[in-house]
Structures are given as structure tokens and as C-alpha cells.
Amino acid sequence: MSAPETYYVTTPIYYVNDSPHIGHAYTTLACDVLARFMRLDGRRVRFLTGTDEHGQKVEKAAGEAGLDPQTFTDRVSRRFRELLEVMDFSADDFIRTTEPRHVRAVQALWRKLVERDQIYLGKYAGWYSVRDESYYAESDLVEGRAPTGAPVEWVEEPSYFFRLSAWQEPLLEFYERHPDFVLPQSRYNEVVSFVRGGLTDLSVSRTTFRWGIPVPDDPDHVIYVWLDALTNYISALGYPDTGSELYRRFWPADLHVIGKDILRFHAVYWPAFLLAAGIEPPRRVFAHGWWTNEGQKISKSLGNVIDPRVLVETYGRDQTRYFLLREVPFGQDGDFRHEAMVRRINHDLANDYGNLAQRVLSMIARNCDGRVPEPGPLAAEDRALLDHAHALLPALREAIGVQALHRALELIWELIGAANRYVDAQAPWALRKSDPGRMRTVLWTLAETIRHVAVLTRPFVPAASDRLLDQLAVPETDRVFAALGAGGRPLLPGTALPHPRGVFPRWQQE
């Protein structure tokens, strides 16, 4: 079956009560890699991120900063936009929930739900966490606090309710028909178990603060921040104009990537809202784990929050990108450790990948007049390495298809390992005198393998990969997956190559 021509991937929109940290960078990095991979594979991609700017928590944070909410959100949202440049993220759109296009979409969705008798006016009395922007039943509380540890307060106010209870069975049927709607599998099981446990109607408006989108025809109420925020995934495509090119082309989304703490909102509330409005739900929600710092939970009170800017300044941008995705199986919790970062930089990037490229290109520069060598007949060993390189893309597609980003990198490094063993076994430096024709074949085979690796690592370490492709004189038009494989566009013998330079320096303590 041929792959669909479009791919729509989203981050959650980030809450602007604080500055970007490693968790925000990690989620957006995963989406960036997926977006870059799909573009290189010939898909038309839409990659969305942005900021969630309404709610009581933002209103409170703005007050503490001595600013009005709009000025405060303008300032913090800018920091999240700047993160795109810091980490070399290739987002196609950055949405803010204070934008008119989003406000229109949220109010249109509200009206659609009212029109379909999915919202009614009542009164809410129960526990609410401002920090989590979430309602909790008495049975949810742990020692008088939310399950997340956040404080809760008793709230009584008029409220509109969404008929979530009516969607319990339809949701369970939906999950059964789409067993890969939530990944990893453990999160899918968690969602199904929660819904089977029973759903109660959801309060979807507030009257005790003002910083939010007004309920249509009842401005005393503002729309619950999660109904507001989740709508960004369609407001960015032009909803309620379902005939717009973006909406027709990209909805339903292929993938929402989120942290595991907001799984319930994305895998239960969001599909329920959409089904209730007659809109098709997204194809998948992937919930990844959390990071700790040197074994400790990350928190502002401990002063151990990890700033992505500091990581990039300390270790390098591509090095940081590689570490975050290679160190931990995507979906599981991870621990940031300085020594682990240094090991990945020096062992994986500098020794394995960087040294392979440097050795081969330096030998070509010295022994082949700085030009792509002309290969002779290929031996079995040459074919085996090239076959490995040619088979890598289908294996990567499979791993990327289930968001196994760590596994994709492992597969690439298996080829790098095979190429390093091939160099040692073939010893082209010895062939230089004994059999220069064979040396040229070996070096061409290695250069062609490195070309495959460089193109396939572009989603993960884009700048370094492009520097390596520059050194192989690969034109921009050939830096795509269509140029790979047995039927691709191999390196042309005789092509002049620039002087080789290392792309992955070793990390040393200054």
C-alpha cells in the first residue's frame, strides 16, 4: 500500500505560565524529526506547535508578574517561538490561542456542540486544581491533593456541561476499532481502563475569572481552557471552514505527540468533543515519558530545571537532539545525565559516525585526487554493505511508523558499525600499494554507504548531516529518500570533493 501523500503532526500547545524546558524541547523535537522524515520521504507535511494562553493559571501568573494577561502571554509565547530556532525545529505553523482565528474556531465548535444538544447549563460543585486546570472527583484525591500532587480548591459556580457520559460506549467502540489510536500500548490500556470505569459529564465553562474565550451568547462564562486549547489542532487548519484547502488536506491529524500527563485530555475528552460535533478524530495520540535530572525529579523548587538553550550552548544543537532521542526508548521516562551525554557525543557521534566519515573522506582526498573514486567489480563484501545500506530505509519507515525514534537511530548505527568493520577488514590503506583498483572500489563503497547514512540522519541531526553531504558534493535535490537504494542516484565517479572536515568534534571539559 502506498503511503498517503500528506502528514499532519502536532505538539501540544504549551502553557505560557513558565519558560520552555527540556520537556517542551523533547516533545517538539520528536515532532520535528517525524516531520523532516516525512518530507524527505515525499509527503506533504504540516507540523504545528504553539502556545496555550488562557485560563486561571495564566491570569494568576500574569498578576504575580505585575502584567496584564495579554502582555504577559505575548512575552512568554515569544520564548516558545524562539525555541524553534534554538533547537532547529521546522514547524510550519505556530498558533496562539489568543489569535482571532483560534477564538472563531473555538466558538464555532461550541455552537456546533450546543446545536447537537451536547452542552447544557447546570451548576458545578467539586474539586478543581488551578495548576492542572482540571476537575477531580473526591475519589481522585490523594491525601487531599490532586493525583499530580497539585493543591485543589472547592469550587461552586454555574457551569455549562458537556455530555461526556453519553460517549462512554461510543469511545470504547472507537478504541476497539482503532487499537493503535493510543501508543505506547500501556497508555492505550490506561485510557480504555479509565473510560470503562465510567465517565461523568464534564464542566466546560467557568465564571470565577475572565481570562478566556467568552461562551457564545453568555459572556458571563468563559470556555474551559481544555476545550479551548484542544481546538487548536483544527483552528490552525481553518476550522470552521471545513472546505479550506488545509482542512481538507490535513484533517484528521496523523499524530498528536504529547506528554503522558495530558493523555486523558487528548485520548478521551478530545475524541469525545470531535465525535459529538460530527468531526473525525485524529488517527493517533502518542504519549511519551518524563525526564529527570541526574536521577532527581525536575522542579523549580529544586532549582534543577533543564533549559534547552543551556544544553545547546554546552553540548551543541545536533548533539543535544541526538542524545534526547537515542538515550531513551521513546515513550518511556528518561534521565538526563552529563556523563551519558558526553558518552553519546564522544562514542556514537565522534568515534562511530564522525570518525568513519573523516577516515574515508581523508583517504579519498589523499589517494583519489580528491574525487569520487571509480569502482571496479563489486566483491561479495561490497555488495553486502551496500545491500545493508539499501535495506535501511524500509526498516526506518517501519520504526518511524510506530514512533520508535530510538529504534530508528539504533538501526542507523548498526549500519555505521557494519561500515566501520568493513573498513578494518578491507584495510584500504594497505590496498593503496598492493591493489589500487580494489582500494578505489572499497572507498567508493564506503562513500556511497556514508551518503545513505548522511541522508537518513538528516531528520535527527540536520546541520551535521548537511555538512557531511556537502563534503560528498551531493546536490540539494538528491538529499531525499528517493535518491537512496539500489535504484537511487549513487555518487558519480570523478566528482570533485571539497577538503574533508570533521562534523562531530569530541566533547571536552573546558
C-alpha positions in Angstrom: 0.0 0.0 0.0 1.5 3.4 -1.0 1.9 5.9 1.8 -0.6 8.8 1.9 0.8 12.0 0.4 0.1 14.1 3.5 1.2 14.0 7.1 -0.1 16.2 9.9 1.8 16.1 13.2 1.3 18.3 16.2 2.8 19.1 19.6 0.5 20.0 22.4 0.3 23.8 22.6 2.5 24.8 25.6 1.1 26.6 28.6 2.6 30.1 29.0 2.8 30.3 32.8 6.5 29.5 32.5 9.6 29.3 30.2 10.4 26.4 27.9 12.2 23.5 29.5 13.6 20.1 28.4 10.1 18.6 28.3 8.9 21.1 25.8 12.0 20.7 23.7 11.7 16.9 23.8 8.1 16.8 22.5 8.7 19.3 19.8 12.0 17.5 18.8 10.1 14.3 18.3 7.6 16.0 16.0 10.3 17.8 14.1 12.1 14.5 13.4 8.8 12.9 12.2 8.0 16.0 10.1 11.5 16.1 8.5 11.4 12.3 7.9 8.1 12.5 6.1 9.2 15.5 4.0 12.3 13.6 2.9 10.0 10.7 2.1 8.0 12.7 -0.4 5.0 13.6 1.8 3.4 17.0 2.1 3.8 17.8 5.8 2.1 20.1 8.2 3.9 20.5 11.5 2.1 22.5 14.2 3.1 23.9 17.5 2.1 26.9 19.6 1.1 28.3 22.9 -2.0 27.8 25.2 -2.6 31.3 26.7 -5.9 31.3 28.5 -7.1 30.1 31.9 -6.9 30.9 35.6 -3.3 29.8 35.9 -2.1 32.3 33.3 -4.3 35.0 34.8 -2.7 34.3 38.2 0.9 34.2 36.8 0.4 37.4 34.9 -0.8 39.1 38.1 2.2 37.9 40.0 4.4 39.3 37.3 2.6 42.7 37.5 1.4 42.5 34.0 -2.0 42.3 32.2 -2.6 38.8 30.8 -2.1 39.7 27.1 1.2 41.5 27.7 2.3 38.5 29.8 1.4 35.9 27.2 3.0 37.9 24.4 6.3 37.8 26.4 6.2 34.1 27.3 4.9 33.0 23.9 7.8 34.6 22.3 10.2 32.4 24.3 8.5 29.3 22.9 8.7 30.6 19.4 12.4 31.3 19.9 12.8 27.7 21.0 12.2 26.7 17.3 15.4 28.5 16.3 17.4 27.3 19.3 16.7 23.6 18.5 16.4 23.9 14.7 12.7 22.9 14.6 11.0 23.1 11.2 7.4 23.9 12.3 5.1 25.1 9.5 2.7 27.0 11.8 2.8 28.4 15.4 -0.6 29.0 16.8 -1.6 31.1 19.8 -5.0 30.7 21.5 -5.3 34.5 21.7 -5.4 34.8 17.9 -8.7 35.7 16.3 -8.6 32.6 14.0 -8.5 30.4 17.1 -11.2 32.3 19.0 -13.5 32.0 16.0 -12.9 28.2 15.8 -13.5 27.6 19.5 -16.7 29.5 19.5 -17.8 27.7 16.3 -17.1 24.3 17.9 -19.1 25.4 21.0 -22.1 26.4 18.8 -21.9 23.1 17.0 -21.9 21.1 20.3 -24.9 23.2 21.5 -26.7 22.7 18.2 -26.3 18.9 18.6 -27.5 19.0 22.2 -24.1 18.1 23.7 -23.9 21.0 26.1 -26.3 22.1 28.8 -26.4 24.6 31.6 -26.0 23.4 35.2 -24.0 24.0 38.4 -20.6 22.7 39.3 -19.7 21.8 42.8 -16.4 20.0 43.3 -12.7 20.0 43.5 -10.6 22.0 41.0 -6.8 22.3 40.5 -5.7 25.6 39.1 -2.3 24.3 38.4 -3.6 21.3 36.4 -6.6 23.2 35.0 -8.5 20.1 35.8 -11.5 18.9 37.8 -11.2 16.0 40.3 -13.7 13.7 42.0 -13.3 13.1 45.7 -12.1 9.6 44.9 -9.3 11.0 42.7 -7.7 12.9 45.6 -4.6 11.6 47.3 -4.2 13.0 50.8 -6.3 16.0 49.9 -4.4 16.8 46.8 -4.8 16.1 43.0 -3.1 12.8 41.8 -0.4 15.1 40.3 0.3 16.5 43.8 -1.2 19.9 42.9 -3.4 21.6 45.5 -7.1 21.6 44.9 -9.9 24.0 45.9 -13.6 23.5 46.3 -15.5 25.3 43.5 -19.2 26.0 43.3 -20.4 28.0 40.3 -22.9 27.9 37.4 -21.4 25.9 34.6 -22.1 24.5 31.2 -21.6 20.8 31.0 -20.6 18.6 28.1 -22.4 15.3 27.9 -19.3 13.2 28.3 -21.2 10.3 30.0 -23.1 9.7 26.8 -19.8 9.0 25.0 -18.5 6.1 27.1 -19.7 3.3 24.9 -19.0 5.1 21.6 -15.5 5.8 22.8 -14.9 2.2 23.8 -16.2 1.1 20.4 -13.9 3.6 18.8 -10.8 2.3 20.7 -11.7 -1.3 19.7 -11.9 -0.3 16.1 -8.6 1.6 16.3 -6.3 -0.4 18.6 -3.3 1.8 17.7 -5.2 5.1 18.4 -3.0 5.5 21.5 0.7 4.4 21.8 2.6 3.1 23.6 0.3 0.1 24.3 0.5 0.7 28.1 -1.1 4.1 27.6 -3.8 2.6 25.4 -4.7 0.2 28.2 -4.7 3.0 30.7 -7.2 5.0 28.5 -9.5 2.1 27.9 -9.5 1.2 31.7 -10.3 4.8 32.6 -13.3 5.0 30.2 -14.6 1.6 31.2 -14.5 2.9 34.8 -17.3 5.3 33.9 -17.5 8.9 32.6 -19.3 11.8 34.2 -20.4 14.9 32.4 -17.6 17.5 32.1 -17.8 21.1 33.2 -16.8 23.2 30.2 -17.2 26.8 31.4 -16.1 29.0 34.3 -17.5 32.2 35.8 -15.0 33.0 38.5 -12.3 34.5 36.2 -12.3 36.4 32.9 -9.2 35.4 31.0 -10.6 33.1 28.4 -12.8 32.9 25.3 -16.4 34.0 26.1 -19.1 31.5 25.7 -21.2 32.5 22.7 -24.4 34.3 23.8 -23.5 34.1 27.5 -20.4 36.3 28.2 -20.6 35.7 31.9 -19.0 32.3 31.2 -15.6 31.7 29.7 -14.9 28.4 27.9 -13.0 25.8 29.8 -9.3 26.0 28.9 -9.0 22.4 27.7 -11.9 22.7 25.3 -10.3 25.9 24.1 -6.8 24.5 23.9 -7.5 21.2 22.1 -9.4 23.0 19.4 -6.0 24.5 18.2 -5.4 21.3 16.1 -8.3 22.3 13.8 -8.3 26.0 14.2 -4.8 26.0 12.7 -6.3 24.3 9.6 -9.0 27.0 9.1 -11.9 25.4 11.0 -14.9 26.1 10.9 -14.2 26.4 7.2 -14.1 22.7 6.6 -13.8 23.3 2.9 -10.5 25.1 3.2 -7.5 23.5 1.5 -5.6 23.0 4.7 -8.5 21.4 6.5 -9.5 19.1 3.6 -5.9 18.1 3.0 -4.6 17.5 6.6 -7.6 16.6 8.8 -7.8 14.2 10.6 -4.3 14.6 12.1 -2.0 11.7 11.7 -0.4 12.2 15.1 -0.7 14.2 18.3 2.5 13.9 20.3 2.0 14.7 24.0 3.5 14.1 27.4 1.8 11.3 29.4 0.4 13.8 32.0 -2.1 15.1 29.4 -3.2 11.8 28.0 -6.7 11.8 29.3 -7.5 15.2 27.7 -6.2 14.0 24.3 -7.4 10.4 24.2 -10.7 10.8 26.0 -12.1 14.4 26.0 -10.8 15.4 22.6 -12.2 12.5 20.6 -15.4 12.8 22.5 -15.7 16.5 21.6 -15.0 15.7 18.0 -17.4 12.8 17.7 -20.1 14.8 19.4 -19.5 17.6 16.8 -19.6 15.2 13.9 -15.8 15.5 13.2 -13.5 12.7 12.6 -10.9 12.1 15.5 -7.1 12.1 14.9 -5.5 8.9 13.8 -3.1 8.6 16.8 -2.1 10.0 20.1 1.4 9.1 21.3 2.2 9.8 24.9 5.9 10.0 25.8 7.5 9.9 29.3 9.1 12.4 31.5 12.7 13.4 32.1 14.6 13.5 35.4 17.9 15.3 36.0 20.7 13.2 37.4 18.2 10.9 39.0 16.1 13.7 40.6 12.6 14.8 39.7 12.8 18.1 37.9 11.2 21.0 39.7 11.6 24.8 40.1 11.8 24.4 43.9 14.9 22.1 43.5 16.4 24.5 41.0 17.2 21.7 38.6 15.1 22.7 35.6 16.9 22.0 32.4 17.0 24.9 29.9 17.3 23.7 26.2 19.3 26.8 25.5 21.9 25.8 28.0 22.1 22.3 26.6 22.7 23.6 23.1 25.3 26.1 24.3 27.1 23.5 26.3 27.0 20.4 24.0 25.9 21.6 20.6 22.5 21.6 18.9 22.7 18.3 16.9 24.4 16.6 19.8 21.5 17.6 22.1 19.0 16.4 19.5 20.7 13.1 19.1 21.1 12.4 22.8 17.4 13.1 23.7 16.2 10.7 21.1 18.8 8.0 21.4 19.2 7.7 25.1 15.7 6.7 26.0 13.1 4.5 24.2 10.5 7.0 23.0 7.5 6.6 25.3 9.5 5.7 28.4 10.8 8.0 31.2 14.4 9.2 30.8 17.1 10.6 33.0 19.4 13.4 31.8 23.0 12.8 33.0 26.0 14.8 31.9 28.2 11.7 31.7 25.6 9.9 29.4 25.5 13.0 27.1 29.3 13.1 26.9 29.4 9.3 26.2 26.9 9.7 23.3 28.8 12.6 21.8 32.2 11.1 22.0 31.4 7.4 21.4 28.4 7.4 19.0 28.8 10.7 17.1 32.6 11.5 17.2 34.0 7.9 17.2 31.5 5.9 15.3 29.9 8.2 12.8 32.3 11.2 12.6 35.4 9.1 12.5 34.1 6.8 9.8 33.3 9.8 7.6 36.6 11.5 8.3 38.7 8.4 7.7 37.0 7.6 4.4 37.0 11.2 3.0 40.6 11.8 4.1 41.7 8.6 2.2 39.8 9.7 -0.9 41.4 13.2 -0.6 44.9 11.7 -0.4 44.6 8.7 -2.7 42.0 9.5 -5.3 43.0 13.1 -6.1 40.1 14.4 -4.0 37.5 12.9 -6.4 34.8 10.2 -6.0 36.7 7.1 -7.0 35.8 4.9 -9.9 34.8 1.5 -8.5 35.7 -1.8 -10.2 33.7 -5.0 -10.0 32.0 -5.3 -6.6 33.0 -8.2 -4.3 30.6 -10.0 -2.1 31.7 -7.9 0.9 31.0 -4.7 -1.0 27.5 -5.9 -2.1 26.7 -7.0 1.5 27.5 -3.5 2.9 25.6 -1.7 0.1 22.6 -4.1 0.5 22.6 -3.2 4.2 22.5 0.5 3.3 19.8 0.0 0.6 17.6 -2.0 3.1 17.8 0.6 5.8 15.1 3.0 4.6 12.2 0.4 4.6 13.3 -0.6 8.2 13.3 3.0 9.3 9.9 3.6 7.8 8.6 0.8 9.9 10.1 2.1 13.1 9.1 5.7 12.4 5.5 4.5 11.6 5.1 3.5 15.3 7.2 6.5 16.6 10.1 4.2 17.7 12.6 7.0 17.2 15.2 5.4 19.4 14.9 2.2 17.3 15.4 4.2 14.1 18.7 5.5 15.4 19.8 2.1 16.6 19.2 0.8 13.0 21.2 3.6 11.5 24.1 2.9 13.9 24.0 -0.8 13.1 24.9 0.3 9.5 27.6 2.6 10.8 29.0 -0.3 12.8 29.0 -2.5 9.8 30.8 0.2 7.7 33.5 0.6 10.4 34.0 -3.2 10.5 34.2 -3.2 6.7 36.9 -0.5 6.7 39.0 -2.5 9.2 38.5 -5.8 7.3 39.3 -4.3 3.8 42.2 -2.1 5.0 42.2 0.3 2.1 45.4 2.0 3.4 47.2 -1.3 2.7 45.4 -1.8 -0.7 46.9 1.5 -1.8 50.1 -0.2 -2.7 49.0 -3.8 -3.2 45.9 -3.3 -5.3 44.9 0.4 -6.0 41.9 -0.6 -8.1 40.5 -2.6 -5.2 41.2 0.3 -2.9 39.1 2.6 -5.2 36.2 0.1 -5.1 36.4 -0.1 -1.3 36.4 3.7 -0.9 33.6 4.2 -3.3 31.5 1.5 -1.5 32.2 3.3 1.8 31.5 6.8 0.4 28.2 5.5 -1.0 27.3 4.0 2.4 28.1 7.2 4.1 25.9 9.1 1.6 23.0 6.8 2.7 23.7 7.4 6.4 24.0 11.2 5.9 20.6 11.4 4.1 18.9 9.1 6.7 20.3 11.1 9.7 19.0 14.4 8.3 15.8 14.3 10.3 17.8 13.7 13.5 21.0 15.8 13.1 20.2 18.1 10.2 23.0 20.5 10.2 25.8 17.9 10.7 24.2 15.7 8.0 24.1 18.5 5.5 27.8 19.4 6.2 28.7 15.8 5.5 26.6 15.8 2.3 28.4 19.0 1.3 31.7 17.1 1.6 30.3 14.3 -0.6 29.2 17.0 -3.1 25.6 15.7 -3.1 23.3 18.2 -4.7 20.3 19.6 -2.7 17.9 17.8 -5.0 19.5 14.4 -4.1 19.3 14.8 -0.3 16.0 13.0 -0.2 14.9 9.4 0.3 14.0 9.0 -3.4 17.8 9.2 -4.2 18.6 6.2 -2.0 18.6 2.5 -2.5 19.6 0.2 -5.4 17.6 2.3 -7.9 18.6 5.7 -6.5 21.2 8.2 -7.5 24.7 7.0 -6.4 27.8 9.1 -6.1 29.2 9.9 -9.6 32.8 8.8 -10.0 35.1 11.7 -10.9 33.1 14.3 -8.9 35.4 16.7 -7.2 35.1 16.8 -3.4 35.9 19.6 -1.0 38.6 19.2 1.6 37.2 17.0 4.4 36.5 18.5 7.8 35.2 16.8 10.9 31.5 17.2 11.6 31.3 15.8 15.2 34.0 17.1 17.4 34.7 15.3 20.7 33.4 17.0 23.8 36.0 18.1 26.3 35.5 19.9 29.6 36.8 23.4 29.2 
